[in-house]
């Protein structure tokens, strides 16, 4: 196996971890700084979705890294990733909830 592919797989894993950390920071920021929302329910919902996405992405990123590494070692086709649609749908839900919260306040 060419070490460059293994390093590329590691960089991809680290990118997912950075994304998870960004979502976690967003959850903390929304919960602590977004007090202008008229109801705390919106704030909690947005923060909870961000934190939940962060946990899911961090957990799945390791699984995906390991699967890709194993497939490369065995010379098999690389497995697909469910992280992209999960992230897209999750961020869309967060954006929609934030929009509703801003319009409601």
N, C-alpha and C positions, 0 to 999 in steps of 0.2 A: 504494500500500500504506500502510496506517495504521501509523505508527511504534510505536504501543502494542503491536501484535502482534509486531513485531520485538523490542521490549524484553521482552515476555513470553517469547519464544523464547530470548532471551539469559539470562533469569533461570532458565529450565528447564535450560539448558546448565550454568549455574553451580551449580545444585542437584545435578546429576549429578557435577560435579567435586568438590563438597564431600563427596558420598557416597564417591567414589573415595578422597579424602584420608582420610576416616574409616576406610575399610577398610584403607588402607595403614598408618595409625597403629595400628589393631588388630593388623595382622600384626607390626609391630615390637614392640608391647607383649606379645603372646603369645610371641614368640620370646625376648624378653629377660626377661620378668617371670614367666612361668608355669613356673617350674622345679620346681614340686611334682608335675608329672605324672610318673608312674613311668617312662614311656618317652619319650625325646625324639622318637620317631616321631610321636606324636600332636601334640606341640607343633609340629613342623615341618610336618605336614600341615595343621593349622589355619592356621598362618602362611602357608603357600604358597597355600592356597585364597583367603585374604583378599587377599594381594598379587596373585594372578592375577585376581581379580575387580576389583581396583582398576585394573589395567592395561586390562582389557577394557572396563570402564565408561568410563574416561577416553578411550580410543580411539574407542569407539562414540559417545560423547556428541558429539564434534566432528562426526562423520559425520551424526548425526541432526540436529544444529543446522543444518548446511549444507543438508541435504535439505529441512527444513522452511522454511528461508529461501528456497530456490529455488522451492519449491511456492507459497509466499505471493506471491513476485514474479510468477510466471506465472499466478496466480489459480486454481491447481489444488487438489484435495483434499489435505489434509495426510497425509503418510505415517505409517503405524503405527510403533510402537517395540517392538523386541525387548528393550530394557533392563529392563523391569519383570519379565517372567518370569525372565530371566537372574539378576537381582538376588535375586528371591524364592527361586529354587532354590539359588543360591549361598549366601545367608545361612542357608537351611535346612540345607544341608550343613555349614556351619561350626558351626552350633548343635548339630547331631547329633554331629559329631566332638568338640566341646568337652564335650558331655554324656558321651560314652563315655570321654573322657580323665579327666574328674572322677571318674566312677564307678570307673575302673580304678586310680586312684591312692589 
